[in-house]
Amino acid sequence: MTTIAYKDGIIAYDSRFTCNNVIVDDDGDKKIEADGKVFIISGAQSDFIYLVDSYLNDKLTKKVRDPVRAMVVDNGKLYTSAISMHDGFWRCEEPFDNHIAIGSGNEFALAFMDTGMTAEEAVRATCKRDIYTGGTIRTFKIN
């Protein structure tokens, strides 16, 4: 999994890829740019493309076993989006004045941001508690 957090125009995310309970890579980039949109994705790396395809086609293009979620910057707006076997495809526009977190460490990141941490600080702190969050912390600024 991963932790992706948004607060005050900044999306922060870690770089850890795992397979079951084994760390596969601690320096992977979970950001994909397609059709002028930026996707920062959580879930199985092999299924990232299916979320992007579903988003761009506005419908589920392939069922995946485990949920894949993303924060998407699309035309200056922020969305959360997901695909899963049970829920299909969905997307939801998010308000810029809220803070949001998705992925395995989302509860930690939300709590850390509630205490006043930035999105980047919250993801960094989440690395200490969530075994699926770690490695390099990257940020993306929404213009």
Backbone torsions as a table, in degrees:
resi	resn	phi	psi	omega
1	MET	NA	-145.3	-177.7
2	THR	179.5	177.7	169.6
3	THR	-129.0	128.1	176.9
4	ILE	-123.3	126.9	-177.6
5	ALA	-128.6	144.1	177.0
6	TYR	-126.0	134.4	172.3
7	LYS	-162.2	134.9	172.8
8	ASP	53.6	43.4	175.2
9	GLY	83.0	2.9	-178.4
10	ILE	-118.9	130.9	170.2
11	ILE	-104.9	126.8	177.6
12	ALA	-116.6	145.3	-178.5
13	TYR	-155.6	153.5	-179.0
14	ASP	-90.3	-177.3	-174.5
15	SER	-124.9	13.4	-175.5
16	ARG	-83.3	129.5	169.5
17	PHE	-111.9	134.0	-179.7
18	THR	-127.5	161.2	170.4
19	CYS	-131.5	111.2	-170.7
20	ASN	58.1	-118.5	-179.3
21	ASN	-109.3	24.3	-179.7
22	VAL	-112.6	132.3	175.6
23	ILE	-76.4	122.6	-179.3
24	VAL	-95.5	-38.9	-176.5
25	ASP	-155.0	136.0	176.8
26	ASP	-110.7	14.7	179.0
27	ASP	-140.6	36.6	178.4
28	GLY	-86.9	148.4	178.2
29	ASP	-101.4	123.3	-176.4
30	LYS	-97.6	14.3	179.6
31	LYS	-100.3	130.0	176.2
32	ILE	-125.4	134.0	174.6
33	GLU	-109.5	128.2	-179.1
34	ALA	-150.5	131.0	175.4
35	ASP	55.4	37.6	178.3
36	GLY	76.6	8.5	-179.9
37	LYS	-113.2	151.4	178.2
38	VAL	-113.5	124.9	179.9
39	PHE	-113.8	128.0	171.4
40	ILE	-118.0	117.0	-159.8
41	ILE	-118.3	144.7	176.8
42	SER	-122.8	136.3	179.1
43	GLY	132.0	-161.1	-179.2
44	ALA	-69.8	123.1	-177.7
45	GLN	-55.8	-35.7	-179.1
46	SER	-66.2	-17.8	-179.0
47	ASP	-101.4	-0.8	-179.1
48	PHE	-53.9	-45.5	-175.9
49	ILE	-62.1	-30.4	179.7
50	TYR	-70.5	-34.4	174.9
51	LEU	-67.7	-44.9	178.8
52	VAL	-59.4	-47.6	179.0
53	ASP	-60.4	-43.2	-179.9
54	SER	-63.8	-42.6	179.4
55	TYR	-62.6	-47.8	-177.1
56	LEU	-67.1	-28.5	179.5
57	ASN	-97.4	-1.7	178.9
58	ASP	56.2	34.6	176.0
59	LYS	-164.9	157.6	178.0
60	LEU	-65.9	123.3	-179.5
61	THR	-102.4	-18.8	176.4
62	LYS	-159.1	132.5	175.4
63	LYS	-75.1	139.7	177.6
64	VAL	-121.9	149.8	-176.3
65	ARG	-66.2	-50.6	-178.8
66	ASP	-106.3	144.1	-178.2
67	PRO	-58.5	144.4	173.5
68	VAL	-123.3	127.2	-177.6
69	ARG	-124.3	157.5	-179.5
70	ALA	-151.6	155.4	161.5
71	MET	-101.1	133.5	-175.4
72	VAL	-126.6	130.1	172.4
73	VAL	-101.4	116.3	-172.0
74	ASP	-136.3	112.2	177.5
75	ASN	56.8	40.6	178.8
76	GLY	77.3	5.7	178.4
77	LYS	-113.5	157.0	179.1
78	LEU	-108.9	131.5	178.4
79	TYR	-127.5	151.6	160.4
80	THR	-105.2	147.9	-176.9
81	SER	-150.1	156.3	179.7
82	ALA	-157.0	159.1	168.4
83	ILE	-131.8	146.0	174.5
84	SER	-161.5	162.5	-180.0
85	MET	-62.7	-36.7	-173.7
86	HIS	-90.1	-35.6	-175.5
87	ASP	-102.9	-3.6	-179.4
88	GLY	70.3	-134.2	-179.9
89	PHE	-116.6	140.2	172.1
90	TRP	-150.3	159.8	172.4
91	ARG	-146.9	151.2	-177.6
92	CYS	-143.7	126.6	175.8
93	GLU	-70.6	138.0	-177.9
94	GLU	-113.1	142.8	177.7
95	PRO	-73.1	141.7	-179.6
96	PHE	-70.1	-21.5	-176.5
97	ASP	-87.8	4.3	178.3
98	ASN	-101.0	165.7	166.9
99	HIS	-116.4	144.3	-168.6
100	ILE	-136.3	147.8	172.4
101	ALA	-145.2	142.0	176.7
102	ILE	-133.8	164.9	178.4
103	GLY	100.3	-175.5	-172.3
104	SER	-63.9	-29.0	-179.1
105	GLY	-103.7	22.8	-173.1
106	ASN	-60.4	-39.5	-178.8
107	GLU	-64.9	-41.5	177.3
108	PHE	-61.5	-49.1	-176.9
109	ALA	-61.2	-42.8	177.9
110	LEU	-61.1	-45.4	179.7
111	ALA	-62.7	-42.7	178.9
112	PHE	-63.0	-40.9	177.9
113	MET	-67.4	-33.5	175.7
114	ASP	-60.3	-29.2	-180.0
115	THR	-82.7	-3.5	177.6
116	GLY	111.8	-3.0	178.8
117	MET	-68.5	152.9	172.0
118	THR	-73.8	170.7	176.5
119	ALA	-59.8	-43.2	-179.8
120	GLU	-64.7	-44.9	178.6
121	GLU	-62.4	-38.6	-179.2
122	ALA	-65.2	-42.5	178.4
123	VAL	-67.2	-40.8	178.8
124	ARG	-61.0	-43.4	179.1
125	ALA	-67.8	-35.3	179.1
126	THR	-62.1	-31.6	178.6
127	CYS	-55.9	-27.5	-178.3
128	LYS	-77.0	-17.5	-174.4
129	ARG	-118.6	-27.3	-176.9
130	ASP	-106.6	117.4	-175.4
131	ILE	-67.3	-17.5	-179.0
132	TYR	-94.2	5.5	178.6
133	THR	-118.7	129.2	179.6
134	GLY	176.0	-172.2	179.6
135	GLY	80.4	-148.7	-179.3
136	THR	-75.1	136.3	175.3
137	ILE	-99.2	122.6	179.7
138	ARG	-111.2	157.3	177.3
139	THR	-130.8	153.8	174.6
140	PHE	-134.3	124.6	-179.9
141	LYS	-93.7	127.6	177.4
142	ILE	-82.7	124.3	179.9
143	ASN	-83.8	NA	NA
